[in-house]
Amino acid sequence: MRNKRGLSYADWLVSISTFLIAIVFIFVLIKPKLEPVVERENVMVILENGFFGKANWEVKEFPVFIKQLDDVFVNNVGSVVAARVSVVLSSVYNYQWGYAGFEYAGGSGLTTLPGMVAFLDGSSFWVECTAGICTDKVFRVKAFPLTNTTGEQTEVALTCFPSNSSICDATLGATLTKEGMNEANVQSIKATDYYLLKQDLHFPQGKDFAIVVNDEKITNNPEPPQRANIVVKEVKTWFVNAQGVLTPATVRFSIW
């Protein structure tokens, strides 16, 4: 009886050991799939915010309403001077802007507005009348950033020269901001080394990612392992060019 009982105890110990080893083995196999959902979502937010922070820019459009603008006037010292309407776009961080021109009923450009001519000078944009007296002119000025900053507070100021409403009378409409991806920014991201981009985006070192824009892969990332748990998110957005034209785009983010 003692020998039989001893064998039973040995069998019991072997069975328990085998069971525990099997549990540990199964846990090791399925551990990647047990990653908390919250952690995956946080990593996706890091990737998405970092990418759009680099890819996006803002284009500003603001309408100008000219009730009257004479071509020239005589100033206080008797000189004949050109009258003008000036528009200046500035920001709290000295954000530099370029001007893509303006649109008006019937056309667009910088020098084709009937009876008027436009000029660019640094952060200033102004128009002058070339037809004696210009009345009831409406056009929309387009401005684009020379840096990639988005969300910066800007101010638009309109000035009549001279400040005499019988010679120069104009008002400024509400500014329209269009935000979207800049093609040049996206191509710059594509040209960046993957590991440098990963570091720049503050992406977790233990994970990897891939970014595809309109079916074009823009990250030179390593291929995911065969058993990797890949999380994918698609975002519908826009490309916006310097003229403010929006083009639909789809960005697909993958993390593992």
Buried (B, 14 or more C-beta within 10 A) or exposed (E): EEEEEEEEEEEEEEEEEEEEEEEEEEEEEEEEEEBEEEEBEEBBEBBBEBBBBBBBBBBBBBBBBBBBBBBBBEEEEEEEEBBBBBBBBBBEEEBBBBBBBBBBEEEBEBEBBEBBBBBEEEBBBBBBBBEEEBEEBEBBBBBBBEEBBBEEEBEBEBBBBBEEEEBBBBEBBEBEEBBBBBBEBBBBBBEBEBEEBBEEBEBBEEBBBBBBBBEEEBBEBEEBEEEBEEBEBEEEBBBBBBBBEBEEBEBBBBBB
